[in-house]
Amino acid sequence: MPTNNHNNFDNNALDSAIRPAREQRIPVTLVPSRAQSSKIHIRQQKGDFQKIRTSMNSLLVALFFLLPFISYEGRQAILFDLNQQQFFFFGTTLWPQDFTILAWVFIAAAFLLFFVTVFWGRIWCGYLCPQTAWTFIYVWIETQIEGNRNKRVALDKAPWSSDKLKKRLLKHYAWGAIALLTGCGFIAYFVPARELYLNIFSFNASFWVTTWVWFFAICTYLNAGWMREQMCLHCCPYARFQSVMFDANTKTVTYNAARGENRGPRKRQQNPLSAEKGALGDCVDCNLCVEVCPTGIDIRNGLQYECIDCGACVDACNQTMDKFGYQRNLISYTSENALSGKAEPFYESYKFIGYGVAALIMLTVIAVDIYSRSNIELNVIRDRQSLYRETNDNKIENSYTLKIRNKTQQTRLYRIYVSGNNSYRLVSEANLKILPGEQLDYPVTVVAEPELLADSRNEITFTIAEQHNYGQASQQSSFFTPI
């Protein structure tokens, strides 16, 4: 794990990154990180990786807001109904006792994240993390209102005026609107979306719904508007333990020090192969890689835990290399082995294999759990007032309460069966109709011939079966007779 020394970068990672340069006796300039020294004004950058990031972020944000509005069989397709303690996912309903499936899903997702991290580093942070997506949304709004990076820096330094006040108020109003929509979007997974938005904006929502919407709105406003990179640097645990998943084959955003150093400015028209270039490397020291970085680091200092692998510095550097006629990928997604010329397949890494096997095991557990899950829940409770009763015709009867839950989203027809002894006979009505999600407490009585029972306590099995073969559930109980 990188350590926080006075230069704010990892000496071990830096050493491995610039070792080729040292071997050629090329001095390296170290630029301290500015992540913690001043407010970061991100310069907007275009390029191949930013197109990918923007497309993925836009897709995920669109899905976040639109999924709650999808209906399935007359109900919101994805809904955590806390009042009814049900989780609706299209045609599947999960109850609290089924939440082991969600636990397996989260564990599998963690192993899949580790699996990807071994190969691609913090690709999740740069392209899929909600913090990154909302931060760039807020930066885009800030740019549209206050101007590009230079204008925003100048506005910060300028004294207060009516123009500055107007821009700041407009920016924070837009941030607040996005935050409020985000709060609604999150709570829409717990409260029916169509009712939620209408009630919130007409001020008819309940106290607790309004409180939770505004709570997440404030969190969004603070995280994306004010804290930004501080969430990645100090609050997110992933930044702290990601290095244990890295190995020499992990692809991360890396600066090729052997090619770039010594860095220094030069004329754009200068031939990169001419003698005038002298001892200068390909890095022209334009500092764009720092200005476009959302966490404010200088990637030329080597691998740092603050880097989120968003590729902004790669696009900025490639843009500069194109202008000077130099080869691209001075900064690129590459591994330590690739940078040093070693060719070791990533799939031979024990970490890559280990996390892959763990993820596969968890996915198998999920599949087995879903396959073995029943749409019927049965719980048999004996009558506690008396163990048995003797009837006028010398038969023995026991009473039970069957708690039957229909875990589907459709009305089902069920039939009750008893087994364990050929003498058992169900006195109550055996056919039942249970509404979607309903738990029915159904009292039943079972009679038997005492001379056909082997002991004073006998096993009996209740089975509830769906009439169209959608599933069944069974539970054992006891049938008592006189000693």
C-alpha positions as CSV (number, residue, x, y, z in Angstrom):
1,M,0.0,0.0,0.0
2,P,1.3,3.4,-0.9
3,T,2.4,5.5,2.1
4,N,1.7,9.2,2.6
5,N,5.1,10.8,2.9
6,H,5.8,14.6,2.4
7,N,5.7,14.2,-1.4
8,N,2.3,12.3,-1.3
9,F,3.3,9.4,-3.4
10,D,4.6,5.8,-3.1
11,N,8.4,5.6,-3.3
12,N,8.3,1.8,-4.0
13,A,5.9,2.2,-6.9
14,L,7.8,5.2,-8.2
15,D,11.1,3.3,-8.1
16,S,9.6,0.5,-10.2
17,A,8.1,3.0,-12.7
18,I,11.4,5.0,-13.2
19,R,13.9,2.1,-12.9
20,P,14.5,2.0,-16.7
21,A,15.2,5.7,-16.6
22,R,17.7,5.3,-13.8
23,E,19.5,2.6,-15.7
24,Q,20.0,5.1,-18.5
25,R,21.2,7.7,-16.0
26,I,18.3,10.1,-17.0
27,P,17.3,12.4,-14.2
28,V,13.7,12.4,-13.2
29,T,11.7,15.5,-12.0
30,L,9.3,14.9,-9.2
31,V,6.2,17.0,-9.0
32,P,4.3,16.9,-5.7
33,S,0.6,16.0,-5.8
34,R,-1.8,19.0,-5.5
35,A,-4.7,16.8,-4.4
36,Q,-4.5,18.1,-0.8
37,S,-2.9,21.5,-1.4
38,S,-5.6,23.4,-3.2
39,K,-9.1,23.2,-4.7
40,I,-9.1,21.1,-7.8
41,H,-10.6,22.7,-11.0
42,I,-10.8,19.8,-13.5
43,R,-10.0,20.8,-17.1
44,Q,-12.5,19.2,-19.4
45,Q,-10.8,16.6,-21.7
46,K,-11.9,14.8,-24.8
47,G,-10.5,11.6,-26.1
48,D,-11.2,7.9,-26.6
49,F,-11.2,6.9,-23.0
50,Q,-13.4,9.9,-22.0
51,K,-15.9,8.9,-24.7
52,I,-16.1,5.5,-23.1
53,R,-16.3,6.9,-19.6
54,T,-19.0,9.4,-20.6
55,S,-21.0,6.8,-22.4
56,M,-20.9,4.3,-19.5
57,N,-21.6,7.0,-16.9
58,S,-24.6,8.2,-19.0
59,L,-26.0,4.7,-19.4
60,L,-25.7,4.0,-15.7
61,V,-27.3,7.3,-14.6
62,A,-30.1,6.8,-17.1
63,L,-30.7,3.3,-15.8
64,F,-30.6,4.5,-12.2
65,F,-33.5,7.0,-12.9
66,L,-35.5,4.9,-15.4
67,L,-35.5,1.4,-13.8
68,P,-38.1,2.4,-11.1
69,F,-40.6,3.4,-13.9
70,I,-40.6,0.0,-15.5
71,S,-43.8,-1.9,-14.8
72,Y,-44.2,-5.7,-14.8
73,E,-47.7,-7.3,-14.5
74,G,-49.2,-4.1,-13.2
75,R,-46.5,-3.6,-10.5
76,Q,-43.3,-1.6,-10.3
77,A,-40.7,-4.1,-11.7
78,I,-38.0,-3.4,-9.1
79,L,-39.2,-2.4,-5.6
80,F,-38.0,-2.9,-2.1
81,D,-41.4,-2.8,-0.3
82,L,-40.3,-2.2,3.4
83,N,-43.9,-2.1,4.6
84,Q,-44.7,-5.6,3.3
85,Q,-41.1,-6.8,3.7
86,Q,-40.9,-7.9,0.1
87,F,-38.4,-7.3,-2.7
88,F,-40.0,-7.4,-6.1
89,F,-37.7,-8.0,-9.0
90,F,-39.8,-8.4,-12.1
91,G,-41.6,-11.8,-11.7
92,T,-39.6,-12.8,-8.6
93,T,-40.5,-11.9,-5.0
94,L,-37.9,-12.2,-2.3
95,W,-38.9,-12.3,1.4
96,P,-36.7,-11.7,4.4
97,Q,-35.9,-15.4,4.6
98,D,-34.8,-15.3,1.0
99,F,-32.3,-12.5,1.5
100,T,-29.4,-15.0,1.6
101,I,-29.6,-14.8,-2.1
102,L,-28.9,-11.0,-2.0
103,A,-26.0,-11.7,0.4
104,W,-24.5,-14.2,-2.2
105,V,-25.0,-11.6,-4.9
106,F,-23.1,-9.0,-3.0
107,I,-20.3,-11.5,-2.2
108,A,-20.1,-12.6,-5.8
109,A,-20.0,-8.9,-6.9
110,A,-17.1,-8.3,-4.6
111,F,-15.1,-11.2,-6.0
112,L,-15.9,-10.2,-9.5
113,L,-14.6,-6.7,-8.7
114,F,-11.4,-8.2,-7.2
115,F,-11.1,-10.4,-10.3
116,V,-11.3,-7.4,-12.7
117,T,-9.0,-5.3,-10.4
118,V,-6.2,-7.9,-10.8
119,F,-6.2,-7.3,-14.5
120,W,-7.4,-3.7,-15.0
121,G,-6.7,-2.0,-11.7
122,R,-9.3,0.6,-10.4
123,I,-11.3,0.5,-13.6
124,W,-14.5,0.4,-11.5
125,C,-13.6,3.8,-9.9
126,G,-12.9,5.5,-13.2
127,Y,-15.8,4.2,-15.3
128,L,-18.6,2.7,-13.2
129,C,-18.5,4.3,-9.7
130,P,-21.5,6.6,-8.9
131,Q,-19.2,9.0,-7.1
132,T,-17.2,9.5,-10.3
133,A,-20.3,9.8,-12.5
134,W,-22.0,12.4,-10.3
135,T,-18.8,14.3,-9.8
136,F,-18.4,14.7,-13.6
137,I,-22.0,15.7,-13.9
138,Y,-21.5,18.5,-11.4
139,V,-18.2,19.5,-13.0
140,W,-20.0,19.7,-16.4
141,I,-22.7,22.0,-14.9
142,E,-20.0,24.1,-13.3
143,T,-18.3,24.5,-16.6
144,Q,-21.5,25.5,-18.5
145,I,-22.2,28.2,-15.9
146,E,-18.8,29.5,-14.9
147,G,-16.7,28.7,-17.9
148,N,-13.6,26.6,-18.5
149,R,-10.9,25.8,-16.0
150,N,-9.0,29.1,-16.4
151,K,-12.2,31.1,-16.0
152,R,-13.2,29.1,-12.9
153,V,-9.9,29.7,-11.3
154,A,-10.1,33.4,-12.1
155,L,-13.7,33.6,-10.7
156,D,-12.5,32.0,-7.5
157,K,-9.8,34.7,-7.1
158,A,-12.1,37.6,-8.2
159,P,-13.8,39.8,-5.6
160,W,-17.5,39.3,-5.0
161,S,-19.7,41.1,-7.6
162,S,-23.2,40.8,-8.9
163,D,-21.9,38.7,-11.8
164,K,-20.0,36.3,-9.5
165,L,-23.0,36.0,-7.2
166,K,-25.4,35.3,-10.1
167,K,-23.1,32.5,-11.4
168,R,-22.6,31.0,-8.0
169,L,-26.3,31.0,-7.2
170,L,-27.2,29.5,-10.6
171,K,-24.6,26.8,-10.2
172,H,-25.7,25.8,-6.7
173,Y,-29.4,25.9,-7.7
174,A,-28.6,23.5,-10.6
175,W,-26.6,21.3,-8.2
176,G,-29.4,21.3,-5.8
177,A,-31.9,20.3,-8.5
178,I,-29.8,17.4,-9.5
179,A,-29.3,16.4,-5.9
180,L,-33.1,16.4,-5.3
181,L,-33.7,14.3,-8.4
182,T,-31.0,11.9,-7.2
183,G,-32.7,11.7,-3.8
184,C,-36.0,10.9,-5.4
185,G,-34.3,8.4,-7.8
186,F,-32.9,6.5,-4.8
187,I,-36.0,6.4,-2.7
188,A,-38.0,5.4,-5.8
189,Y,-36.6,1.9,-5.3
190,F,-38.4,1.8,-1.9
191,V,-41.5,3.8,-2.6
192,P,-43.6,3.5,-5.9
193,A,-41.8,5.9,-8.2
194,R,-44.9,7.5,-9.9
195,E,-46.4,8.4,-6.6
196,L,-43.1,9.5,-5.1
197,Y,-42.2,12.2,-7.6
198,L,-45.8,13.5,-7.7
199,N,-46.0,13.7,-3.9
200,I,-42.5,15.2,-3.4
201,F,-43.0,18.0,-5.9
202,S,-46.6,18.7,-4.8
203,F,-45.5,18.7,-1.1
204,N,-47.9,15.8,-0.3
205,A,-45.3,13.2,0.7
206,S,-45.2,11.8,4.2
207,F,-42.7,13.1,6.8
208,W,-40.4,10.1,6.6
209,V,-40.4,9.9,2.8
210,T,-39.6,13.6,2.6
211,T,-36.9,13.2,5.2
212,W,-35.2,10.4,3.4
213,V,-35.4,12.1,0.0
214,W,-33.8,15.2,1.4
215,F,-31.2,13.2,3.3
216,F,-29.9,11.6,0.1
217,A,-30.2,14.9,-1.8
218,I,-28.0,16.6,0.8
219,C,-25.5,13.7,0.6
220,T,-25.4,13.9,-3.2
221,Y,-24.9,17.7,-3.1
222,L,-22.1,17.5,-0.6
223,N,-20.3,14.4,-2.1
224,A,-20.4,15.5,-5.8
225,G,-20.4,19.3,-5.3
226,W,-18.0,19.8,-2.4
227,M,-16.1,16.7,-1.3
228,R,-15.5,15.2,-4.7
229,E,-12.0,13.7,-4.7
230,Q,-12.0,13.7,-0.9
231,M,-14.5,10.9,-0.9
232,C,-12.1,8.8,-3.1
233,L,-9.0,9.8,-1.0
234,H,-10.3,9.5,2.5
235,C,-13.7,7.9,2.7
236,C,-13.7,5.1,0.1
237,P,-12.0,1.9,1.6
238,Y,-11.4,0.5,-1.9
239,A,-8.5,3.0,-2.4
240,R,-6.8,1.7,0.7
241,F,-6.8,-2.1,0.0
242,Q,-6.7,-2.2,-3.8
243,S,-2.9,-2.5,-3.8
244,V,-3.1,-6.0,-2.3
245,M,-4.9,-7.1,-5.4
246,F,-2.3,-5.7,-7.8
247,D,0.6,-7.7,-9.3
248,A,3.2,-7.1,-12.0
249,N,0.6,-7.9,-14.7
250,T,-2.1,-5.4,-13.5
251,K,-2.8,-2.8,-16.1
252,T,-2.9,0.7,-14.5
253,V,-2.5,4.2,-15.9
254,T,1.3,4.5,-16.0
255,Y,3.8,7.1,-17.2
256,N,6.7,5.7,-19.2
257,A,9.6,7.5,-17.4
258,A,12.3,5.9,-19.5
259,R,10.8,7.5,-22.6
260,G,9.5,10.7,-21.1
261,E,12.5,11.9,-19.0
262,N,14.1,14.3,-19.0
263,R,11.0,16.3,-19.4
264,G,11.0,19.9,-20.6
265,P,9.3,22.4,-22.9
266,R,10.3,22.7,-26.5
267,K,9.0,24.2,-29.8
268,R,6.1,22.3,-31.4
269,Q,7.7,22.4,-34.8
270,Q,10.9,20.8,-33.6
271,N,11.7,17.4,-35.2
272,P,11.5,14.8,-32.5
273,L,14.6,13.0,-34.0
274,S,16.7,16.1,-34.4
275,A,19.8,16.8,-32.4
276,E,18.2,20.0,-31.1
277,K,16.0,17.9,-28.8
278,G,19.2,17.0,-26.9
279,A,18.7,15.1,-23.7
280,L,15.0,15.9,-23.5
281,G,12.6,13.0,-23.3
282,D,9.1,13.0,-25.0
283,C,7.4,14.7,-22.0
284,V,7.0,18.4,-22.9
285,D,6.0,19.2,-19.3
286,C,2.7,20.8,-20.4
287,N,1.1,19.7,-17.1
288,L,-2.2,18.8,-18.8
289,C,-2.1,15.4,-17.2
290,V,-2.4,17.1,-13.8
291,E,-5.0,19.6,-14.8
292,V,-7.4,17.0,-16.2
293,C,-7.0,14.6,-13.2
294,P,-10.1,14.5,-11.0
295,T,-8.0,13.7,-7.9
296,G,-5.3,16.2,-8.7
297,I,-2.3,13.9,-8.8
298,D,0.7,14.0,-11.1
299,I,0.8,10.5,-12.7
300,R,4.5,11.2,-13.6
301,N,5.3,10.6,-9.9
302,G,4.5,6.9,-10.3
303,L,1.7,4.7,-9.1
304,Q,-0.4,6.4,-6.4
305,Y,-3.4,5.2,-4.5
306,E,-5.3,8.4,-5.4
307,C,-5.4,7.4,-9.1
308,I,-8.8,6.2,-10.2
309,D,-7.8,4.9,-13.6
310,C,-10.2,7.2,-15.4
311,G,-7.8,7.7,-18.4
312,A,-8.2,11.5,-18.6
313,C,-4.4,11.9,-18.4
314,V,-4.0,9.3,-21.1
315,D,-6.2,11.3,-23.5
316,A,-4.6,14.6,-22.6
317,C,-1.1,13.2,-23.1
318,N,-2.0,11.6,-26.4
319,Q,-3.5,14.9,-27.5
320,T,-0.1,16.6,-26.8
321,M,1.9,13.8,-28.4
322,D,-0.2,14.2,-31.6
323,K,0.5,17.9,-31.7
324,F,4.2,17.4,-31.4
325,G,4.3,14.5,-33.8
326,Y,5.6,12.1,-31.1
327,Q,4.5,8.5,-30.5
328,R,1.3,8.1,-28.5
329,N,0.9,6.3,-25.1
330,L,3.6,8.1,-23.1
331,I,0.9,7.7,-20.5
332,S,-1.1,4.5,-21.0
333,Y,-2.8,1.5,-19.5
334,T,0.0,-0.9,-19.1
335,S,1.6,-3.2,-16.5
336,E,4.9,-3.3,-14.8
337,N,5.9,-6.4,-16.8
338,A,4.9,-4.8,-20.1
339,L,6.8,-1.7,-19.3
340,S,10.0,-3.6,-18.5
341,G,9.6,-5.8,-21.6
342,K,8.6,-9.0,-19.9
343,A,5.9,-11.2,-21.4
344,E,4.1,-13.0,-18.6
345,P,0.5,-14.0,-19.3
346,F,-1.9,-12.4,-16.8
347,Y,-3.8,-15.7,-16.5
348,E,-0.8,-17.3,-14.8
349,S,-1.2,-15.0,-11.8
350,Y,-2.4,-16.9,-8.8
351,K,-4.5,-13.8,-7.7
352,F,-6.2,-13.8,-11.1
353,I,-7.0,-17.5,-10.9
354,G,-7.9,-17.4,-7.2
355,Y,-10.4,-14.5,-7.5
356,G,-11.8,-16.0,-10.7
357,V,-12.4,-19.4,-9.0
358,A,-14.0,-17.6,-6.0
359,A,-16.3,-15.6,-8.2
360,L,-17.3,-18.8,-10.1
361,I,-18.0,-20.6,-6.8
362,M,-20.3,-17.8,-5.6
363,L,-22.1,-17.6,-8.9
364,T,-22.7,-21.4,-8.6
365,V,-24.0,-21.0,-5.1
366,I,-26.4,-18.3,-6.3
367,A,-27.7,-20.5,-9.1
368,V,-28.2,-23.5,-6.7
369,D,-30.0,-21.2,-4.1
370,I,-32.3,-19.8,-6.7
371,Y,-33.0,-23.3,-8.2
372,S,-33.8,-24.7,-4.8
373,R,-36.0,-21.8,-3.7
374,S,-39.6,-22.6,-3.3
375,N,-42.5,-20.3,-4.1
376,I,-44.5,-21.7,-1.2
377,E,-43.7,-21.4,2.5
378,L,-45.2,-23.8,5.0
379,N,-45.0,-23.7,8.8
380,V,-46.9,-26.3,10.9
381,I,-47.9,-25.4,14.4
382,R,-49.6,-27.9,16.7
383,D,-52.5,-27.1,18.9
384,R,-51.0,-26.4,22.3
385,Q,-54.2,-26.7,24.3
386,S,-54.4,-30.5,24.0
387,L,-52.2,-33.2,22.6
388,Y,-55.1,-35.2,21.2
389,R,-58.9,-35.7,21.4
390,E,-61.0,-38.8,21.3
391,T,-64.0,-38.7,19.1
392,N,-67.4,-40.4,19.7
393,D,-66.5,-43.1,17.1
394,N,-63.3,-44.0,19.0
395,K,-60.9,-42.2,16.6
396,I,-58.1,-39.9,17.6
397,E,-57.8,-36.4,16.3
398,N,-55.0,-33.8,16.4
399,S,-55.4,-30.1,15.5
400,Y,-52.8,-28.0,13.7
401,T,-52.5,-24.5,12.3
402,L,-50.9,-24.3,8.9
403,K,-49.1,-21.0,8.1
404,I,-49.0,-21.0,4.3
405,R,-47.4,-18.1,2.4
406,N,-47.9,-17.6,-1.4
407,K,-44.5,-16.1,-2.3
408,T,-45.4,-15.4,-5.9
409,Q,-47.1,-12.3,-7.4
410,Q,-50.1,-14.3,-8.7
411,T,-53.1,-15.9,-7.0
412,R,-52.5,-19.6,-6.6
413,L,-54.6,-22.7,-6.0
414,Y,-53.2,-25.2,-3.5
415,R,-54.1,-28.6,-2.1
416,I,-53.1,-30.0,1.3
417,Y,-51.9,-33.6,1.7
418,V,-51.0,-35.6,4.8
419,S,-48.7,-38.6,4.9
420,G,-46.8,-40.9,7.3
421,N,-49.6,-43.4,8.1
422,N,-52.3,-44.8,5.9
423,S,-54.8,-44.2,8.7
424,Y,-54.4,-40.4,8.6
425,R,-57.3,-38.5,7.2
426,L,-57.7,-34.8,6.7
427,V,-61.0,-33.5,8.1
428,S,-60.7,-29.9,6.9
429,E,-61.1,-28.6,3.3
430,A,-58.0,-29.6,1.4
431,N,-58.3,-27.1,-1.5
432,L,-57.1,-23.5,-0.9
433,K,-56.9,-20.2,-2.8
434,I,-54.2,-17.8,-1.6
435,L,-53.7,-14.3,-2.9
436,P,-50.3,-12.9,-4.1
437,G,-48.0,-12.5,-1.2
438,E,-50.6,-13.5,1.3
439,Q,-49.9,-15.6,4.4
440,L,-52.8,-17.7,5.4
441,D,-53.3,-19.1,8.9
442,Y,-55.4,-22.2,8.2
443,P,-56.6,-24.5,11.0
444,V,-56.8,-28.2,10.1
445,T,-57.8,-31.4,11.9
446,V,-56.4,-34.9,11.2
447,V,-58.1,-38.1,12.5
448,A,-56.6,-41.6,12.7
449,E,-57.5,-45.1,13.9
450,P,-55.6,-45.6,17.2
451,E,-55.1,-49.4,16.6
452,L,-53.2,-48.6,13.4
453,L,-50.7,-46.3,15.1
454,A,-47.5,-47.9,16.4
455,D,-46.7,-45.5,19.2
456,S,-48.1,-42.7,21.4
457,R,-46.1,-40.2,19.2
458,N,-46.1,-40.7,15.5
459,E,-44.6,-38.8,12.6
460,I,-47.0,-37.0,10.2
461,T,-46.0,-34.9,7.2
462,F,-48.0,-32.0,5.8
463,T,-47.5,-31.2,2.1
464,I,-48.9,-28.1,0.3
465,A,-48.8,-28.4,-3.5
466,E,-49.7,-25.9,-6.2
467,Q,-52.3,-27.4,-8.5
468,H,-50.5,-26.5,-11.7
469,N,-47.1,-27.9,-10.6
470,Y,-45.5,-24.5,-9.7
471,G,-44.0,-26.1,-6.6
472,Q,-44.7,-27.6,-3.2
473,A,-43.5,-27.5,0.4
474,S,-43.5,-30.1,3.2
475,Q,-43.0,-30.1,6.9
476,Q,-43.0,-32.8,9.5
477,S,-44.9,-32.7,12.8
478,S,-46.1,-35.2,15.5
479,F,-49.4,-37.0,15.9
480,F,-50.2,-38.0,19.5
481,T,-52.4,-40.8,20.8
482,P,-53.2,-42.2,24.2
483,I,-50.5,-44.3,25.8
